[in-house]
Amino acid sequence: MSHGLAIVTGHSRGLGAALAEALLQRGYRVLGISRRAHAELGSRGMREGAHLEEWAADLASPGPVAERLERWLAGLDAASFESATLINNAAMLTPPGPIDRRTVQEIADGVRVGLEAPLLLSAAFLRATRDWRGARRVLNISSGLGRRGMAAQAIYCAIKAGLDNASRAMALDEAARPNGARIVSLAPGVIDTDMQTQIRRADPDGFPDQGAFIGMKTGGQLASPADAAARVLAYLARDDFGANPVADIRDPVK
């Protein structure tokens, strides 16, 4: 029996890549979904029983990906897995600035990748695993900006706020069902990724908080993807995972 099954979106870089690598090292069967494959992930050391499968897919068009995921899950032997976990990690950061400076396509793609895709993939995952007996979990990677506003980040704030509240609603639905899935929208802290690099290089005109992000980098306040992944997976493994459907990795353990 495999230790568990994990689906990770946006697994080709940043936090997603670190999560996929750590899960493989723990013996999981991992399905990674990103626009491109990870160049080295499949060649790195994996625990016995681990397996990596990668789908090249653009989550700005999430419908076909969700349909494929549901068919794929339906074809698996549920008894082979102790648990099944969907990690909605993929995000698209549009250039910071007032929303009227963004194109229709930038706004639409950001919302589709960051909010529509997690909703469709979660629905497919929950349907396909409804009769599985092992633990079922959905982990949505959120942000502190889902809980407070920031100038020049209207699109990102809206996406993460929507993800938080959708997680609350899904958790209520699942709590009323036998072996309902546990749902959490988790803010992982500020991580040193390509997304942070993009923010620091943004046009400061219209982005008054740019200096704060530069200061976090120069002050050594950014977590590495590997460290952040370890903390996220530790949270995922907690016995009380799901007790709070909206959480922050930086909150003290109660």
C-alpha positions as CSV (number, residue, x, y, z in Angstrom):
1,M,0.0,0.0,0.0
2,S,1.3,3.5,-0.9
3,H,1.7,5.9,2.0
4,G,-0.7,8.2,0.2
5,L,-1.7,10.0,-3.0
6,A,-1.1,13.7,-3.4
7,I,-2.1,16.0,-6.3
8,V,0.0,19.2,-6.4
9,T,-0.7,22.0,-8.8
10,G,2.0,24.4,-9.8
11,H,4.6,21.7,-8.9
12,S,7.3,22.8,-11.4
13,R,8.8,25.6,-9.2
14,G,8.7,27.4,-5.9
15,L,6.6,26.0,-3.1
16,G,4.9,23.5,-5.3
17,A,8.2,21.9,-6.4
18,A,9.4,21.8,-2.8
19,L,6.1,20.1,-1.7
20,A,6.2,17.6,-4.5
21,E,9.8,16.7,-3.7
22,A,9.1,16.3,0.0
23,L,6.1,14.1,-0.6
24,L,8.1,11.8,-2.9
25,Q,10.8,11.5,-0.3
26,R,8.0,10.4,2.1
27,G,6.8,7.7,-0.2
28,Y,3.8,9.3,-1.8
29,R,2.4,8.8,-5.2
30,V,2.4,12.4,-6.6
31,L,0.6,13.8,-9.5
32,G,2.0,17.2,-10.5
33,I,0.0,19.6,-12.7
34,S,1.8,22.6,-14.2
35,R,2.3,24.3,-17.5
36,R,5.6,22.5,-17.8
37,A,7.3,19.5,-16.2
38,H,9.9,19.8,-13.5
39,A,13.3,19.3,-15.1
40,E,14.8,17.3,-12.2
41,L,12.1,16.2,-9.8
42,G,11.7,12.7,-11.3
43,S,15.4,12.0,-11.1
44,R,15.9,12.8,-7.5
45,G,16.0,10.3,-4.7
46,M,12.5,9.0,-3.8
47,R,11.5,6.7,-1.0
48,E,10.5,3.2,-2.0
49,G,6.9,3.1,-3.2
50,A,7.0,6.7,-4.4
51,H,5.9,7.5,-7.9
52,L,5.7,10.8,-9.9
53,E,3.4,11.5,-12.7
54,E,3.3,14.9,-14.4
55,W,0.7,16.6,-16.5
56,A,1.5,19.6,-18.6
57,A,-1.6,21.7,-18.4
58,D,-2.6,25.4,-18.4
59,L,-4.9,26.0,-15.4
60,A,-6.1,29.2,-17.1
61,S,-8.3,26.7,-18.9
62,P,-9.2,24.5,-15.9
63,G,-12.3,22.7,-17.1
64,P,-10.6,19.9,-19.2
65,V,-8.0,19.5,-16.4
66,A,-10.7,18.9,-13.8
67,E,-12.5,16.4,-16.0
68,R,-9.3,14.5,-16.7
69,L,-8.5,14.5,-12.9
70,E,-11.9,13.0,-12.1
71,R,-11.5,10.2,-14.7
72,W,-7.9,9.5,-13.5
73,L,-9.0,9.2,-9.9
74,A,-11.9,7.0,-10.8
75,G,-9.5,4.6,-12.4
76,L,-7.3,4.2,-9.4
77,D,-7.5,1.4,-6.8
78,A,-8.7,3.4,-3.7
79,A,-7.6,0.6,-1.4
80,S,-4.0,1.1,-2.4
81,F,-3.8,4.4,-0.6
82,E,-3.9,5.3,3.0
83,S,-4.9,8.9,2.2
84,A,-5.7,11.2,-0.7
85,T,-4.7,14.9,-0.7
86,L,-5.3,17.7,-3.2
87,I,-3.0,20.7,-2.8
88,N,-4.2,23.7,-4.8
89,N,-1.0,25.6,-5.0
90,A,-0.8,27.1,-8.5
91,A,-1.2,30.9,-8.8
92,M,-0.6,33.6,-11.3
93,L,0.6,36.9,-10.1
94,T,-0.4,39.7,-12.4
95,P,2.0,42.7,-12.3
96,P,1.2,44.8,-9.2
97,G,-0.7,48.0,-9.8
98,P,-4.2,49.5,-9.7
99,I,-6.7,47.2,-11.3
100,D,-7.5,49.6,-14.1
101,R,-3.9,49.2,-15.4
102,R,-4.4,45.5,-15.9
103,T,-5.8,44.0,-19.1
104,V,-8.9,42.0,-19.4
105,Q,-6.8,38.9,-20.1
106,E,-4.5,39.4,-17.2
107,I,-7.4,39.7,-14.8
108,A,-9.3,36.7,-16.3
109,D,-6.3,34.4,-16.3
110,G,-5.3,35.3,-12.7
111,V,-8.8,34.5,-11.5
112,R,-9.0,31.3,-13.5
113,V,-5.7,29.9,-12.2
114,G,-6.0,31.1,-8.7
115,L,-9.7,30.6,-7.9
116,E,-11.7,28.9,-10.7
117,A,-9.1,26.0,-11.0
118,P,-9.1,25.2,-7.3
119,L,-12.9,25.1,-7.2
120,L,-13.1,22.8,-10.3
121,L,-10.3,20.6,-9.2
122,S,-11.7,20.3,-5.6
123,A,-15.2,19.4,-7.0
124,A,-13.6,16.7,-9.2
125,F,-11.5,15.4,-6.3
126,L,-14.4,15.2,-3.9
127,R,-16.7,13.5,-6.3
128,A,-14.1,10.9,-7.4
129,T,-12.9,10.0,-3.9
130,R,-16.4,10.1,-2.2
131,D,-16.4,6.4,-1.4
132,W,-12.7,6.1,-0.5
133,R,-12.1,4.9,3.0
134,G,-8.8,6.6,3.7
135,A,-8.3,10.2,4.9
136,R,-9.3,12.8,2.3
137,R,-7.9,16.3,2.4
138,V,-8.0,19.5,0.4
139,L,-5.3,22.0,1.1
140,N,-5.7,25.4,-0.6
141,I,-2.5,27.6,-0.5
142,S,-3.8,31.0,0.5
143,S,-2.1,34.2,1.7
144,G,-2.4,36.8,4.3
145,L,-3.6,39.1,1.5
146,G,-6.8,37.1,1.5
147,R,-7.5,38.5,4.9
148,R,-6.4,42.1,4.5
149,G,-6.2,44.5,1.6
150,M,-3.1,45.9,-0.1
151,A,-2.8,48.7,-2.7
152,A,-2.0,47.4,-6.2
153,Q,-3.0,43.9,-5.3
154,A,-6.8,43.9,-5.9
155,I,-6.8,40.8,-8.1
156,Y,-4.6,38.7,-5.8
157,C,-6.5,39.8,-2.7
158,A,-9.8,38.9,-4.3
159,I,-8.6,35.5,-5.4
160,K,-7.2,34.6,-2.0
161,A,-10.2,35.9,-0.1
162,G,-12.5,33.9,-2.4
163,L,-10.4,30.8,-1.7
164,D,-10.6,31.3,2.0
165,N,-14.4,31.7,2.1
166,A,-14.9,28.8,-0.4
167,S,-12.9,26.6,1.9
168,R,-15.1,27.6,4.8
169,A,-18.2,26.6,2.8
170,M,-16.7,23.4,1.5
171,A,-15.7,22.4,5.1
172,L,-19.3,22.9,6.2
173,D,-20.5,20.7,3.4
174,E,-18.0,17.9,4.1
175,A,-18.6,18.0,7.8
176,A,-22.2,16.8,7.2
177,R,-21.0,13.7,5.2
178,P,-19.7,10.3,6.2
179,N,-15.9,10.4,6.0
180,G,-16.1,14.0,4.7
181,A,-12.9,15.5,3.5
182,R,-11.0,18.0,5.7
183,I,-10.6,21.3,4.0
184,V,-8.1,24.1,4.9
185,S,-7.1,27.3,3.2
186,L,-3.6,27.9,4.6
187,A,-1.4,31.0,4.4
188,P,2.2,29.6,4.2
189,G,4.0,32.8,5.1
190,V,6.2,34.9,2.8
191,I,8.5,32.6,0.7
192,D,11.5,33.4,-1.5
193,T,10.1,32.4,-4.9
194,D,10.0,33.7,-8.4
195,M,6.7,35.4,-7.5
196,Q,8.6,37.5,-4.8
197,T,11.2,38.4,-7.4
198,Q,8.5,39.6,-9.7
199,I,7.0,41.8,-6.9
200,R,10.3,43.4,-6.1
201,R,10.9,44.2,-9.7
202,A,7.5,45.8,-10.2
203,D,7.1,49.4,-11.2
204,P,7.0,51.3,-7.9
205,D,4.6,53.8,-9.5
206,G,1.3,52.7,-8.1
207,F,2.8,50.1,-5.8
208,P,3.5,51.9,-2.5
209,D,4.4,48.7,-0.6
210,Q,7.2,47.6,-2.9
211,G,9.8,48.8,-0.4
212,A,8.5,46.5,2.3
213,F,9.0,43.5,0.0
214,I,12.5,44.5,-0.8
215,G,13.1,45.0,2.9
216,M,11.9,41.5,3.7
217,K,14.4,40.1,1.2
218,T,17.4,42.1,2.4
219,G,16.5,41.5,6.0
220,G,16.4,37.7,5.6
221,Q,12.7,37.5,6.4
222,L,11.8,35.2,3.5
223,A,11.4,31.4,4.1
224,S,13.0,29.1,1.6
225,P,10.6,26.9,-0.4
226,A,12.0,23.8,1.3
227,D,11.5,25.2,4.8
228,A,8.0,26.4,3.9
229,A,7.1,23.1,2.4
230,A,8.2,21.3,5.6
231,R,6.0,23.5,7.7
232,V,3.1,23.1,5.4
233,L,3.3,19.3,5.4
234,A,3.7,19.3,9.1
235,Y,0.4,21.2,9.3
236,L,-1.2,18.8,6.9
237,A,-0.2,15.9,9.1
238,R,-1.7,17.4,12.3
239,D,-4.5,15.5,14.0
240,D,-6.6,18.6,14.1
241,F,-6.1,19.5,10.4
242,G,-9.4,20.9,9.3
243,A,-10.6,22.1,12.7
244,N,-10.0,25.6,11.4
245,P,-10.8,25.8,7.6
246,V,-8.8,29.1,7.3
247,A,-5.4,29.1,9.0
248,D,-2.0,30.7,8.9
249,I,1.2,28.7,9.2
250,R,2.6,31.5,11.4
251,D,0.0,31.2,14.1
252,P,1.2,29.4,17.3
253,V,0.1,25.8,17.7
254,K,-2.7,25.6,20.1
